[in-house]
Amino acid sequence: MGEHRLCRECRAGAGRTAAVRPGNGGCGSSRLPPAADICRGVARLLRAHRVAGVSEFALGNGRRADYVGLSAEGSIWIVEIKSCLADFRGDRKWPAYRAYCDRLYFAVAPGFPASALPTDAGLIIADRHGGAIVRPAPEHRLAAARRRAMTLKLARTAALRLHVAADPGAEWDA
């Protein structure tokens, strides 16, 4: 995950546990996990649902989705990870993700004010150990051509990342 623009509470606690007031719209009642921890929990949850995916996936519109998964049935899921309320309020790119998935989810940590998130997307609550789908995402089926393009790009991205992990000196030529 890319780093979000840090809200005041995140900046105050960068690199350490921040004491944050409950309900202040910052990073939760004590300290929400960083986006990387939420992403790890999302990956574990989706694997349990037979959805394999990759983080930081470049979409055809130039945007970068936090996590994109492909289900065993071929359904494409995009998960937008929000580490604090300021991260959500400062990011208006996510509506463009709908054109690239069958299901769109937000993933947040326990303690995040979930009522601030749109109800027309699914909701995942996650931490570094796992997560739960609290609200299923409505399905918006992709057109066949977009589905094929996304599936191929997802497969190539995953294969190239695996290759680079196995051979760190390899060149990345997607």
Buried (B, 14 or more C-beta within 10 A) or exposed (E): BEEBEBBEBBEBBEEEEBEBEEEBBBBBBEBBBBBBBBBBBBBBBBEEEEBBBBBBBEBEEEBBBBBBBBBEEEBBBBBBBBBBBBBBEEEEEBEEBBBBBBBBBBBBBBBBBBEEBEEEBBBBBBBBEBBEBBBEBEEEEBEEEBBEBBBEBBEEBBEBBEEEEEEEEEEEEE
